[in-house]
Amino acid sequence: MRLRVRCICLLLALFLLAPAPASAAEEEEAFDPELWESVEALASPEDVAARVGAAVLIERETGTCLFEHEAHARLAPASVTKIMTMLLVCEAMDEGLLTEETEIVCSARAAGMGGSQIFLKEGERMSAGDLLKSVAVASANDAAVALAEAVSGSEGAFTARMNERAAELGMADTCFSNCTGLPAEGEHLTSAWDVALMSRALLGHERIRAYTAIWTDSVRDGAFGLSSTNKLVRFYEGCTGLKTGYTREAMYCVSASARRDGTEYIAVVLHAESSAERFEAAKLLLDYAFAGWQLADVLPDGPLPPVAVDLGREKYLQPVLGSETRLLLKKSEAAGLRRELDLPEAVAAPVAAGQALGSLRLLDASGRELAVVPVVAPAAVPRLGWGGAFLLCLRLLFTGRP
């Protein structure tokens, strides 16, 4: 009898001391540095392709893609969705619809959101800046809905704008059904490629970097602490953000950005098996980019030479590059970069704005062509009328100069 009682007590003790199953929000926060070390067998982008559902690596300024795996597979993104939410909030601030100091009153709907949250109360007032910080750092669903309602009047109207903006950015694989990424009725899917596109757009807003690179902070005058869901912010040199996500359907996702020496890369990882694996995969892709590539100035030594305009209302025009002023090159290519300019000394009027005038060829040390950049007219130069042509002839006749 005593033995049976002891066994029952032991079973009860084990049950009471056993950890409770993690909620979606708790799993999002799960991070074990030792586990991170255990997945460092990932040694190349090909290893990433074998271990995650989808991945993309791009350089932010030029949009150059360095690696992709199942880039257009339509997958659930979880809270990575909030990249678009933050983008629309930043654009609303740029348009003057609200400022970071604008006080927003929390609705019953926002206060009722589950998952990761800052536990807003209905009627509570909080600045748009603190709400945006709560979304960027702690992935707060209640803060995201409060912002959505402030920008568009309702989450439904805001979601419609999310889909419009996605179409404007060329995100052909995407359909949003809410602003949080929480499981909901309706289609809510995107792709690694589309996540890279909206991440690139968001990082074009300098204001967001003040939030996405935060490791720990607080709101409510320090009464409520925030801790970043993106562990790369602390553990990866130059990390600038950007957003993590987890649901059982989406698994572990991250869009990770980092900047060093003026070059910024974005690594998107979707549907990883564990939190540690998504971060290690993103870290490996970023390491690959920083180790092997660099931005090179197309024109390192000042402006292009002017071009004369025969019979034009302007004597000269100052040509400009018709595309990027910087190119992403392999470091081995950039080391011996040579430039060959093909540009006439004069062109005949009229000249149209954007008209091709010549080209600038970029060659590596062996003479292999890396890129051809068009050289164009920056503005239109009309042809001289009869009166102007007559005066030009007189000047030539009496002064010998046009």
C-alpha positions, 0 to 999 in steps of 0.5 A: 500500500505504501509503495502504491502511495509513493508511486502516485505521489511521484507521478503527481510531482512529475506532472506538476513540475513538468513544463506546460506546453508552449503557446504560439507566442512562447515558441516564437520566443524560444531560443537556445544558444547551444542549439544554435551551435548544434546547427552550424553544420550548415556550411553553404547556401546549398545546405540551406536549400536542403533544410528550409522550405524557401529562402532568398538572399538579395542586396538591398540597394540594387535588388540583386538576387544572390541566392534563391530556393523555392523563391515563389512557393506560396507559403504561410508567413506568420508574423513576417506579415507585419513587414507590410503592416510596418511599411504602410504605417511608415508611409502614412507617417511620411504622408502626414496622416499621423506622427510618432507622437500621435496618440492612438486609442485602443479599440476592443478588437485590438485589445482582444488580440491573442498571441504575442502582445503588449496587453493593451486595454480597451480605451488605453492611449499609446503613441504611434511610435510606441505601438510601432516599436512594439510591433517591430521589437515584440511582434505585438498583435494588439499594437499592429491592429491598433495601428491598422485601425488608426491608418485605415479606420478598420483592420479590413480596410487596412488589409485591403490596402496591404494587398494593393501595396503588394500588387504595386511592389510586384508581389505576385505570390501574395494575398493577405487576410489580416495585418498580423499573420495570425491564422484566420479564415481566407487565404493568407500566403506569400513567398520568400521572393515577395517577403524580400520585396517588401523588406527592401521597401520597408528598409527604404524608410530610415525611421524604421531602423530606430525600432527594428535594431532594438534588442530590449526596450520598454513602453508605458514609461518603462513599465512594460519591457520589450524583448526582440524576437529577432535574436540576430539583433544581438548575435549578428554584427551589423544586424538592422532587423527585420522580422520573425514569425511562427505558427504551427502552419508557417513553422519558423520564419525570418526576414533578416537584414544586416549592413556593413560598410554601406552595403545591406543584405536581406536574407529571407528564410521560410518554414524552418524546422526550429527557431535556431535553424532559421537564424543559422540559415539566415546568418549563413546567407548573410555571411556568404554575401558579405564574404563574396560580394561588394558594391562598386561605384560605376563612376568613381571619379566625378561626372561624365564629360559634357556633350556638345549639342549641334543646333541646340538651344543649349550648347552642351548637355551633361550626360548621366547614367541611365541606370544604377550608379552602383553595381553589386560585383564579386569581390574578385571582379571588383578588385581589377575593375576597368571602365570604358566610356563610349560617348560622342563629343557632339550630338545633333538637336533635338535631343529627348530627355532620356535619349541614349547617347552612349554607354559605359562598359565595366570589365574585369581584369581579364577584359571580360564584360561585367555590365554595360550601363547606358549613358543618357541625356538628363533633359530635352534640348530643343532644336534652334528655330530659324531665328536662333539659327540665323543668329548663330550664323552671324556669330560664327561669321563675325566671331568664329565662335558659336 
